[in-house]
Amino acid sequence: MIRLFAAIAIPPDIGQALVRRQQGIDGARWRPVESLHVTLRFFGDLREDVARDLDAELSSLSARPFEIVLAGAGSFADGDDIRAVWAGVEDSEPLRHLARACETAARRAGLKAETRQYRPHVTLAYTRYPDPAEVGAWIQANNLLKSPGVWVDRIGLYSSRQTKDGSVYALEAEYRLF
């Protein structure tokens, strides 16, 4: 079994700007720059044959290159249940199209439909029972975040492996947009 997801990698210069914002929440597990990405579709744990089928489907997806802009900050859940803090991604039809294309590829490879609404973001930290006031202060301090444009001309298929220090990602395949 291999745990996979499709994502847009964040370029190192944009990633370094995000890393500079990674402070102010005690106990947060801040993500390293090489782990920053915008998930298009999480596929989960797959058998090798299904992973090969998924790779073949992703190889044939159709989408043109486009630009995204990171904007704003927030968290998943609230109160004592906050699980992550993130940088947002401005709404974009090309991004939604690409996420739908990844969903279609997953369905063609035999995976179940994703039931959660797509909400593009870059996870900056995972949290476990953080102080809600610290999280609120962090969001307020970072809510005006706005990146330069990020050119998207490829996506990656990444594997995820759990370690004691958190998830480690590896690029398994890359697909150019044209």
TITORBA-428319 format. One record per residue (C-alpha): residue number from 1; x, y, z. Coordinates in steps of 0.001 Angstrom, whole numbers, plus 500000, padded with zeros to 6 digits. Layout:
! TITORBA-428319
+------+--------+--------+--------+
! resi !     xx !     yy !     zz !
+------+--------+--------+--------+
!  NUM !      X !      Y !      Z !
...
+------+--------+--------+--------+
END
This chain:
! TITORBA-428319
+------+--------+--------+--------+
! resi !     xx !     yy !     zz !
+------+--------+--------+--------+
!    1 ! 500000 ! 500000 ! 500000 !
!    2 ! 501119 ! 503508 ! 499228 !
!    3 ! 499517 ! 506742 ! 500513 !
!    4 ! 499192 ! 509233 ! 497637 !
!    5 ! 497988 ! 512735 ! 496868 !
!    6 ! 498171 ! 515114 ! 493897 !
!    7 ! 499493 ! 518603 ! 494590 !
!    8 ! 501054 ! 521797 ! 493335 !
!    9 ! 504470 ! 522351 ! 494905 !
!   10 ! 505161 ! 525776 ! 496373 !
!   11 ! 508341 ! 527312 ! 494885 !
!   12 ! 511224 ! 527786 ! 497367 !
!   13 ! 511095 ! 531617 ! 497317 !
!   14 ! 507378 ! 531653 ! 498176 !
!   15 ! 507944 ! 528829 ! 500658 !
!   16 ! 510668 ! 530773 ! 502481 !
!   17 ! 508290 ! 533723 ! 502856 !
!   18 ! 505737 ! 531346 ! 504401 !
!   19 ! 508336 ! 529794 ! 506726 !
!   20 ! 509070 ! 533265 ! 508134 !
!   21 ! 505448 ! 533346 ! 509330 !
!   22 ! 505805 ! 530066 ! 511233 !
!   23 ! 505898 ! 531275 ! 514813 !
!   24 ! 503600 ! 532272 ! 517618 !
!   25 ! 501665 ! 529070 ! 518317 !
!   26 ! 503129 ! 526947 ! 521113 !
!   27 ! 503388 ! 523272 ! 520232 !
!   28 ! 502636 ! 523793 ! 516529 !
!   29 ! 504402 ! 521335 ! 514231 !
!   30 ! 505487 ! 523749 ! 511518 !
!   31 ! 505967 ! 522207 ! 508075 !
!   32 ! 509377 ! 522499 ! 506381 !
!   33 ! 509598 ! 524453 ! 503137 !
!   34 ! 509999 ! 521282 ! 501033 !
!   35 ! 506637 ! 520011 ! 502344 !
!   36 ! 504584 ! 523083 ! 501410 !
!   37 ! 502038 ! 522403 ! 498676 !
!   38 ! 498452 ! 522946 ! 497539 !
!   39 ! 496666 ! 519598 ! 497570 !
!   40 ! 494469 ! 518967 ! 494556 !
!   41 ! 493171 ! 515549 ! 495642 !
!   42 ! 494088 ! 513216 ! 498496 !
!   43 ! 493822 ! 509621 ! 497283 !
!   44 ! 494680 ! 507735 ! 500476 !
!   45 ! 496293 ! 504317 ! 500861 !
!   46 ! 496283 ! 502494 ! 497531 !
!   47 ! 497393 ! 499094 ! 496307 !
!   48 ! 500264 ! 499251 ! 493805 !
!   49 ! 498041 ! 498229 ! 490870 !
!   50 ! 495524 ! 500983 ! 491674 !
!   51 ! 498401 ! 503466 ! 492043 !
!   52 ! 499588 ! 502503 ! 488532 !
!   53 ! 496071 ! 503009 ! 487160 !
!   54 ! 495885 ! 506394 ! 488883 !
!   55 ! 499264 ! 507389 ! 487413 !
!   56 ! 498010 ! 506488 ! 483929 !
!   57 ! 494856 ! 508564 ! 484438 !
!   58 ! 496773 ! 511571 ! 485765 !
!   59 ! 499150 ! 511327 ! 482800 !
!   60 ! 496247 ! 512053 ! 480483 !
!   61 ! 494569 ! 514913 ! 482345 !
!   62 ! 493942 ! 518062 ! 480358 !
!   63 ! 494639 ! 521488 ! 481841 !
!   64 ! 496486 ! 524596 ! 480712 !
!   65 ! 499186 ! 526325 ! 482794 !
!   66 ! 497885 ! 529130 ! 485003 !
!   67 ! 498786 ! 531248 ! 488003 !
!   68 ! 497667 ! 531032 ! 491618 !
!   69 ! 498037 ! 533567 ! 494407 !
!   70 ! 498244 ! 532675 ! 498090 !
!   71 ! 496079 ! 534991 ! 500160 !
!   72 ! 494872 ! 535083 ! 503742 !
!   73 ! 495298 ! 532708 ! 506648 !
!   74 ! 493071 ! 530509 ! 508731 !
!   75 ! 492635 ! 527292 ! 510656 !
!   76 ! 490740 ! 524064 ! 510386 !
!   77 ! 488234 ! 523659 ! 513202 !
!   78 ! 488161 ! 526051 ! 516123 !
!   79 ! 488263 ! 526238 ! 519901 !
!   80 ! 490018 ! 523261 ! 521479 !
!   81 ! 489757 ! 521226 ! 518263 !
!   82 ! 492038 ! 523308 ! 515992 !
!   83 ! 494050 ! 520831 ! 513908 !
!   84 ! 495967 ! 523008 ! 511463 !
!   85 ! 496763 ! 526545 ! 510394 !
!   86 ! 497075 ! 527440 ! 506738 !
!   87 ! 497683 ! 530036 ! 504063 !
!   88 ! 494744 ! 530387 ! 501706 !
!   89 ! 494670 ! 530306 ! 497910 !
!   90 ! 492616 ! 532829 ! 495933 !
!   91 ! 489645 ! 531335 ! 494122 !
!   92 ! 490446 ! 530498 ! 490526 !
!   93 ! 488514 ! 528658 ! 487824 !
!   94 ! 491708 ! 527067 ! 486406 !
!   95 ! 492555 ! 525729 ! 489888 !
!   96 ! 489044 ! 524350 ! 490378 !
!   97 ! 489242 ! 522780 ! 486898 !
!   98 ! 492534 ! 521087 ! 487786 !
!   99 ! 491133 ! 519771 ! 491074 !
!  100 ! 488082 ! 518390 ! 489196 !
!  101 ! 490418 ! 516752 ! 486645 !
!  102 ! 492264 ! 515033 ! 489511 !
!  103 ! 488928 ! 513897 ! 490939 !
!  104 ! 487937 ! 512487 ! 487537 !
!  105 ! 491278 ! 510658 ! 487303 !
!  106 ! 490662 ! 509164 ! 490751 !
!  107 ! 487182 ! 507985 ! 489801 !
!  108 ! 488471 ! 506442 ! 486547 !
!  109 ! 491119 ! 504593 ! 488563 !
!  110 ! 488330 ! 503091 ! 490665 !
!  111 ! 488482 ! 505330 ! 493753 !
!  112 ! 485405 ! 506567 ! 495578 !
!  113 ! 484298 ! 510142 ! 495076 !
!  114 ! 485654 ! 512776 ! 497435 !
!  115 ! 482762 ! 514005 ! 499538 !
!  116 ! 484425 ! 517028 ! 501145 !
!  117 ! 484212 ! 520405 ! 499436 !
!  118 ! 487517 ! 521418 ! 497826 !
!  119 ! 489191 ! 524203 ! 499809 !
!  120 ! 492631 ! 525042 ! 498421 !
!  121 ! 495236 ! 525964 ! 501014 !
!  122 ! 498838 ! 525443 ! 502079 !
!  123 ! 499075 ! 523761 ! 505484 !
!  124 ! 501724 ! 525600 ! 507491 !
!  125 ! 501413 ! 523714 ! 510779 !
!  126 ! 499558 ! 520888 ! 512447 !
!  127 ! 498371 ! 521545 ! 515968 !
!  128 ! 497122 ! 519533 ! 518899 !
!  129 ! 495062 ! 521420 ! 521464 !
!  130 ! 496662 ! 524826 ! 520865 !
!  131 ! 495666 ! 527914 ! 522788 !
!  132 ! 492773 ! 529323 ! 520697 !
!  133 ! 493894 ! 532863 ! 521554 !
!  134 ! 497353 ! 532168 ! 520097 !
!  135 ! 495804 ! 530751 ! 516938 !
!  136 ! 493450 ! 533730 ! 516663 !
!  137 ! 496355 ! 536136 ! 517097 !
!  138 ! 498382 ! 534248 ! 514478 !
!  139 ! 495489 ! 534384 ! 511985 !
!  140 ! 494980 ! 538083 ! 512640 !
!  141 ! 498709 ! 538775 ! 512174 !
!  142 ! 498822 ! 536803 ! 508908 !
!  143 ! 495390 ! 537414 ! 507426 !
!  144 ! 496671 ! 540014 ! 504950 !
!  145 ! 499158 ! 537517 ! 503490 !
!  146 ! 499329 ! 537837 ! 499720 !
!  147 ! 501979 ! 536165 ! 497593 !
!  148 ! 503241 ! 537074 ! 494176 !
!  149 ! 501739 ! 534894 ! 491474 !
!  150 ! 502826 ! 531246 ! 491429 !
!  151 ! 503039 ! 529814 ! 487915 !
!  152 ! 501508 ! 526336 ! 487727 !
!  153 ! 502721 ! 524347 ! 484736 !
!  154 ! 502933 ! 520927 ! 486392 !
!  155 ! 501499 ! 518928 ! 489246 !
!  156 ! 502997 ! 516123 ! 491253 !
!  157 ! 501837 ! 512784 ! 492540 !
!  158 ! 503302 ! 512497 ! 496031 !
!  159 ! 503574 ! 509675 ! 498501 !
!  160 ! 503238 ! 510356 ! 502202 !
!  161 ! 505014 ! 508385 ! 504908 !
!  162 ! 504374 ! 508913 ! 508617 !
!  163 ! 507369 ! 509380 ! 510921 !
!  164 ! 507627 ! 510359 ! 514575 !
!  165 ! 508304 ! 513924 ! 513372 !
!  166 ! 505293 ! 514043 ! 511037 !
!  167 ! 504615 ! 513230 ! 507407 !
!  168 ! 507440 ! 513023 ! 504891 !
!  169 ! 506529 ! 513496 ! 501232 !
!  170 ! 508230 ! 512100 ! 498133 !
!  171 ! 507537 ! 513070 ! 494543 !
!  172 ! 506536 ! 509867 ! 492730 !
!  173 ! 505527 ! 511328 ! 489341 !
!  174 ! 505152 ! 514703 ! 487697 !
!  175 ! 502649 ! 515763 ! 485030 !
!  176 ! 503123 ! 518832 ! 482810 !
!  177 ! 500191 ! 521054 ! 481962 !
!  178 ! 499872 ! 522295 ! 478383 !
+------+--------+--------+--------+
END
